[in-house]
Amino acid sequence: MKWLTLTTRGGLRKRKSFECVYDLLGKKLLIKKQDGKRLEFNLVEIKNILEKIKASFGDGWFPLGNNVEKLYNKTERIGLGVIVYQQKPNDTFHAQGASYLGSVLEKVGILEWNGKSYRIKWRLRDIDISTENIKRKLQKINYIES
């Protein structure tokens, strides 16, 4: 598998470089963070996340929303991080992966970024959130040059 190098959104001091690949057999997105820690988002989970985004925001902008303390206290505004957190409650590490997932989904054309490093937001760029479409788009990761 060939890993693609991307960066999260945010200011120069906050953005993080990471590598990602789509595991065709396991049907999951694999992410390797700078510190060596790994994240996984399976195809069903990504579909569920996108369905929740579509139901909550339609084609409007939604925030990152992944502040660890606010997630833990259940005071974070609904956004990508909160929706990821709902998939695996009490797993703030996984919810923090929202910033990585957002960058990947943006790269493959599912999400569009608002262009801001502060108050990061995305919106659905591709409203076809069928499993086949998501899988087809995620597979592109394996063929994009860094």
C-alpha positions in Angstrom: 0.0 0.0 0.0 1.2 3.5 -0.9 0.6 6.1 1.8 -0.5 9.6 0.9 0.9 12.5 3.0 -1.6 15.3 3.9 -1.9 18.0 6.6 -4.8 18.9 8.8 -6.3 22.4 8.5 -5.3 25.1 11.0 -2.6 27.7 11.4 1.0 27.0 10.7 1.7 26.1 14.4 -1.4 23.9 14.7 -1.6 21.9 11.5 -0.3 18.4 11.6 1.2 16.3 8.8 -0.1 12.7 8.5 -0.2 9.8 6.2 -3.3 7.9 5.0 -4.2 5.0 2.8 -7.5 3.2 2.1 -7.3 -0.5 2.9 -9.4 -2.2 0.2 -9.7 -5.5 1.9 -10.6 -4.2 5.3 -12.7 -1.4 3.9 -11.2 1.2 6.1 -9.3 4.4 6.1 -6.0 4.1 7.9 -4.2 7.2 9.3 -0.7 7.5 10.7 -0.2 10.6 12.8 3.2 12.4 13.2 3.6 10.8 16.6 3.2 7.3 15.2 -0.3 6.8 16.6 -2.9 5.4 14.3 -6.5 6.0 13.6 -9.0 3.9 11.6 -12.3 4.8 10.2 -14.2 1.9 8.5 -16.5 2.5 5.5 -19.7 2.0 7.5 -18.6 4.5 10.1 -17.7 7.1 7.5 -21.1 6.6 5.8 -22.8 7.1 9.2 -20.8 10.2 9.8 -21.7 11.7 6.4 -25.4 10.7 6.8 -25.5 12.6 10.2 -23.8 15.6 8.6 -26.3 15.6 5.7 -29.2 15.3 8.2 -27.9 18.0 10.5 -26.5 20.5 8.0 -27.7 19.7 4.5 -25.3 21.4 2.2 -24.5 24.1 4.8 -21.2 24.7 6.6 -20.4 22.7 9.7 -17.6 23.2 12.2 -14.8 20.9 13.2 -16.1 20.8 16.8 -13.5 18.5 18.3 -12.3 20.2 21.5 -11.3 17.4 23.9 -12.5 19.0 27.1 -15.8 20.1 25.5 -16.4 16.6 24.0 -15.8 15.0 27.4 -18.1 17.5 29.1 -20.6 17.2 26.3 -20.6 20.9 25.7 -19.0 21.0 22.3 -21.2 22.4 19.5 -22.3 19.8 16.9 -19.7 19.4 14.2 -17.5 16.8 12.7 -15.8 16.0 16.0 -19.0 15.5 17.9 -20.4 13.3 15.2 -17.3 11.2 15.2 -17.5 11.0 19.0 -21.1 9.8 18.8 -19.8 6.8 16.7 -17.5 5.8 19.6 -18.7 7.4 22.8 -16.0 8.2 25.4 -13.2 7.8 22.8 -11.9 11.3 22.7 -8.7 10.2 20.8 -10.9 8.9 18.0 -13.0 12.1 18.0 -9.8 14.1 17.7 -9.2 12.2 14.5 -12.0 14.4 13.0 -9.4 16.9 11.9 -7.6 14.2 9.9 -10.8 12.7 8.5 -12.0 16.1 7.4 -8.8 16.7 5.4 -9.0 13.3 3.8 -12.6 13.7 2.8 -11.8 17.1 1.4 -8.9 15.7 -0.6 -11.1 13.1 -2.3 -13.9 15.6 -3.1 -16.5 14.6 -0.5 -16.1 17.8 1.6 -15.2 21.4 0.8 -13.2 23.5 3.3 -14.0 27.1 4.1 -10.4 28.2 3.6 -10.0 29.4 7.1 -7.3 28.3 9.5 -9.3 29.5 12.5 -13.0 28.5 12.8 -12.4 25.6 10.4 -15.6 24.5 8.6 -16.5 22.1 5.8 -19.6 21.4 3.8 -20.7 18.5 1.7 -19.4 18.9 -1.8 -20.7 15.5 -3.0 -24.2 14.8 -1.7 -24.1 11.2 -3.0 -23.2 9.5 0.3 -23.8 5.9 -0.9 -21.4 3.3 0.3 -20.2 2.7 -3.3 -19.5 6.4 -4.0 -17.6 6.8 -0.7 -15.6 3.7 -1.3 -14.8 4.8 -4.9 -13.6 8.2 -3.7 -11.6 6.8 -0.8 -9.8 4.4 -3.1 -8.4 7.4 -5.0 -6.1 8.1 -2.0 -4.0 5.1 -3.0 -3.3 6.7 -6.4 -2.8 10.4 -5.6 0.8 11.6 -5.5 1.9 13.4 -2.4 
